[in-house]
Amino acid sequence: MSSKSVLEHFTVPDDFQNGNTFKGKCMHCGTLISGSYKVTSNFVTHMKTKHRDLYILHSENKEIQPTLTQCIKKSVKYSPSDPKQLEMTNALIMFIAGDLLPLSIVESEEFKNLMEKADTKYQVPSRKHLSSKLLHEKSVEIKNNLVNTLKRAESVCLTIDLWSSRQMRAKLAVQYLAIPATSAPVERLFSTAGKTFRPERCRLADGTFEKLMMVKCNGKMLK
């Protein structure tokens, strides 16, 4: 119970001046207690000793006003260049692409509430910003990393599916393609693509689809 809220339990003269001493009448027992608007220790002591249950109940139910520091801390968000903002956004992109989730998840009120609980200072990017800028930048980063890795490689083994012509001739494959060890990686890629570009996501743009596949299939190279 604050020093000012305790006066809610006393009848205070209407004509008293701030700082002047007056006598307040307790609403619960009628006792007159001397004090002032600025010095309310006598009123608090009376409530603690004579009406302790009411004092405790009032203290528990009274909403505590947040301090200025708490208000500022709650409202301040990470700047776009803050390392923590970048770290969480990067994790968000990998989460969406890695689990084949729709980009619209960032518009979900439940998801926003989850992120608010995780870190009140984090700013969830908009769907447009995610698809047009953040996903593009991550895709380019992964692609460049992949190209640089391949440049340093002494040899590269590529696995592809073989096919034949309408006359059932596999001449092109025999002459120009190496015998693949297995087609499993390619099949997994097609399977992932099918799960990403499913009927419910028929409006997914080709460029966005390509970037999602790049992050999904090669994102681990950055770790």
C-alpha positions as CSV (number, residue, x, y, z in Angstrom):
1,M,0.0,0.0,0.0
2,S,1.5,3.3,-1.0
3,S,1.6,6.4,1.2
4,K,-1.1,8.1,-0.8
5,S,-3.4,5.2,-1.4
6,V,-3.7,4.7,2.4
7,L,-5.8,7.9,2.6
8,E,-8.5,6.1,0.7
9,H,-9.4,4.5,4.1
10,F,-9.8,7.9,5.9
11,T,-12.2,10.8,5.6
12,V,-10.1,13.8,4.8
13,P,-11.2,17.5,5.3
14,D,-12.0,19.1,2.0
15,D,-10.4,22.4,2.8
16,F,-6.9,21.3,3.9
17,Q,-3.8,22.5,2.1
18,N,-1.1,20.2,0.8
19,G,1.6,20.1,3.4
20,N,-0.6,21.2,6.3
21,T,-1.4,18.8,9.2
22,F,-5.0,17.6,9.5
23,K,-6.9,14.8,11.2
24,G,-8.4,12.0,9.1
25,K,-11.2,9.9,10.4
26,C,-10.7,6.1,9.8
27,M,-13.7,4.8,7.8
28,H,-13.4,1.4,9.6
29,C,-13.3,2.4,13.3
30,G,-13.8,6.1,13.4
31,T,-10.4,6.9,15.0
32,L,-8.9,10.3,14.2
33,I,-5.4,10.2,13.0
34,S,-3.1,13.2,12.6
35,G,-1.0,13.6,9.5
36,S,-0.6,15.4,6.2
37,Y,-0.8,14.6,2.5
38,K,3.0,14.5,2.3
39,V,3.6,12.6,5.6
40,T,1.2,9.6,5.9
41,S,3.2,7.4,8.2
42,N,0.6,7.7,11.0
43,F,-2.2,6.5,8.7
44,V,-0.1,3.6,7.4
45,T,0.8,2.6,11.0
46,H,-2.9,2.7,12.0
47,M,-3.9,0.4,9.1
48,K,-1.1,-2.0,9.9
49,T,-1.9,-2.3,13.6
50,K,-5.7,-1.9,13.7
51,H,-6.8,-3.2,10.3
52,R,-4.0,-5.5,9.2
53,D,-6.3,-7.8,7.1
54,L,-7.6,-4.8,5.1
55,Y,-4.1,-3.5,4.8
56,I,-2.8,-6.7,3.4
57,L,-5.8,-7.2,1.1
58,H,-5.5,-3.6,-0.3
59,S,-1.7,-4.1,-0.8
60,E,-2.2,-7.3,-2.8
61,N,-5.0,-6.0,-5.0
62,K,-3.6,-2.5,-5.7
63,E,-2.0,-2.4,-9.1
64,I,1.7,-1.4,-8.9
65,Q,2.4,1.5,-11.3
66,P,5.4,0.7,-13.4
67,T,8.5,2.9,-13.2
68,L,9.7,5.0,-16.0
69,T,12.6,2.7,-16.5
70,Q,10.3,-0.3,-16.8
71,C,8.1,1.5,-19.4
72,I,11.1,2.5,-21.5
73,K,12.6,-1.0,-21.3
74,K,9.3,-2.6,-22.4
75,S,8.7,-0.3,-25.4
76,V,12.3,-0.3,-26.8
77,K,12.9,-2.7,-29.7
78,Y,16.1,-3.9,-31.3
79,S,17.3,-1.8,-34.1
80,P,17.5,-3.5,-37.5
81,S,21.3,-3.7,-37.3
82,D,21.4,-5.0,-33.7
83,P,23.3,-8.3,-33.5
84,K,20.5,-10.0,-31.5
85,Q,17.8,-8.8,-34.1
86,L,19.9,-10.2,-36.9
87,E,20.6,-13.5,-35.1
88,M,16.9,-14.1,-34.4
89,T,15.8,-13.1,-37.9
90,N,18.4,-15.5,-39.3
91,A,17.0,-18.3,-37.1
92,L,13.5,-17.4,-38.2
93,I,14.4,-17.7,-41.9
94,M,16.0,-21.1,-41.3
95,F,13.0,-22.2,-39.3
96,I,10.5,-21.3,-42.0
97,A,12.5,-22.7,-44.9
98,G,13.8,-25.7,-42.9
99,D,10.3,-26.9,-41.8
100,L,8.6,-25.9,-45.1
101,L,6.3,-23.4,-43.3
102,P,4.3,-20.7,-45.1
103,L,5.7,-17.2,-45.0
104,S,2.4,-16.0,-43.7
105,I,3.3,-17.4,-40.3
106,V,4.9,-14.0,-39.4
107,E,1.4,-12.5,-39.7
108,S,-0.1,-15.0,-37.2
109,E,-1.2,-13.4,-33.9
110,E,-0.3,-16.6,-32.1
111,F,3.2,-16.6,-33.6
112,K,3.7,-12.9,-32.7
113,N,2.6,-13.6,-29.2
114,L,5.1,-16.5,-29.0
115,M,7.9,-14.2,-30.1
116,E,6.8,-11.5,-27.7
117,K,7.1,-14.0,-24.9
118,A,10.5,-15.2,-26.1
119,D,12.0,-11.7,-26.4
120,T,9.9,-8.5,-26.0
121,K,12.5,-6.5,-27.9
122,Y,12.5,-8.5,-31.1
123,Q,10.7,-7.1,-34.1
124,V,9.1,-9.8,-36.2
125,P,9.6,-8.8,-39.9
126,S,6.6,-8.3,-42.1
127,R,5.7,-10.9,-44.7
128,K,6.6,-8.6,-47.6
129,H,10.0,-7.7,-46.1
130,L,10.7,-11.4,-45.4
131,S,9.9,-12.5,-48.9
132,S,11.3,-9.6,-50.9
133,K,14.5,-8.8,-49.0
134,L,15.5,-11.1,-46.1
135,L,14.9,-14.4,-47.9
136,H,16.6,-13.0,-51.0
137,E,19.7,-11.9,-49.0
138,K,20.0,-15.3,-47.3
139,S,19.6,-17.1,-50.6
140,V,22.4,-15.0,-52.2
141,E,24.6,-15.6,-49.1
142,I,24.2,-19.4,-49.3
143,K,24.6,-19.4,-53.1
144,N,27.9,-17.4,-52.9
145,N,29.1,-19.7,-50.1
146,L,28.3,-22.7,-52.2
147,V,30.1,-21.3,-55.3
148,N,33.2,-20.5,-53.3
149,T,33.2,-24.0,-51.8
150,L,33.0,-25.6,-55.2
151,K,35.8,-23.4,-56.5
152,R,38.2,-24.8,-53.8
153,A,37.2,-28.4,-54.5
154,E,39.6,-30.5,-56.4
155,S,36.9,-32.8,-57.7
156,V,33.1,-32.8,-57.7
157,C,30.7,-35.8,-57.9
158,L,27.3,-34.9,-59.3
159,T,24.3,-37.3,-59.0
160,I,21.5,-37.0,-61.5
161,D,18.7,-39.2,-62.9
162,L,19.3,-41.0,-66.1
163,W,16.7,-40.9,-68.9
164,S,16.1,-42.4,-72.3
165,S,14.6,-41.2,-75.6
166,R,11.3,-42.3,-77.0
167,Q,13.1,-45.1,-78.8
168,M,14.3,-46.3,-75.3
169,R,17.9,-45.2,-76.1
170,A,20.1,-43.8,-73.3
171,K,22.8,-42.7,-75.7
172,L,23.1,-39.2,-74.2
173,A,23.4,-40.6,-70.7
174,V,26.0,-43.2,-71.8
175,Q,28.2,-40.8,-73.7
176,Y,28.1,-37.7,-71.5
177,L,27.0,-38.6,-68.0
178,A,28.9,-40.5,-65.3
179,I,27.3,-43.5,-63.6
180,P,25.5,-42.1,-60.5
181,A,26.3,-43.8,-57.2
182,T,22.7,-43.3,-56.1
183,S,19.7,-41.1,-57.1
184,A,18.5,-40.8,-53.5
185,P,19.6,-37.1,-53.1
186,V,17.8,-36.1,-56.2
187,E,14.7,-37.9,-55.2
188,R,14.8,-36.2,-51.8
189,L,15.2,-32.9,-53.5
190,F,12.1,-33.5,-55.7
191,S,10.2,-34.7,-52.6
192,T,11.1,-31.5,-50.7
193,A,10.1,-29.4,-53.7
194,G,6.7,-31.1,-53.8
195,K,6.1,-30.5,-50.2
196,T,7.0,-26.8,-50.5
197,F,5.1,-26.1,-53.7
198,R,1.9,-27.9,-52.6
199,P,-1.7,-27.1,-53.8
200,E,-2.3,-24.9,-50.8
201,R,0.6,-22.7,-51.8
202,C,-0.2,-22.4,-55.5
203,R,0.4,-18.6,-55.4
204,L,4.0,-19.0,-54.4
205,A,6.1,-17.0,-56.8
206,D,8.8,-18.9,-58.7
207,G,11.6,-16.6,-57.3
208,T,10.4,-17.1,-53.8
209,F,10.1,-20.9,-54.3
210,E,13.7,-21.0,-55.7
211,K,15.1,-19.1,-52.7
212,L,13.2,-21.3,-50.2
213,M,14.7,-24.4,-51.8
214,M,18.2,-22.9,-51.7
215,V,17.9,-22.1,-48.0
216,K,16.3,-25.4,-47.2
217,C,18.8,-27.6,-49.1
218,N,22.0,-25.7,-48.6
219,G,21.5,-23.6,-45.4
220,K,23.5,-26.0,-43.3
221,M,26.7,-25.0,-45.2
222,L,26.7,-21.7,-43.3
223,K,26.8,-23.4,-39.9
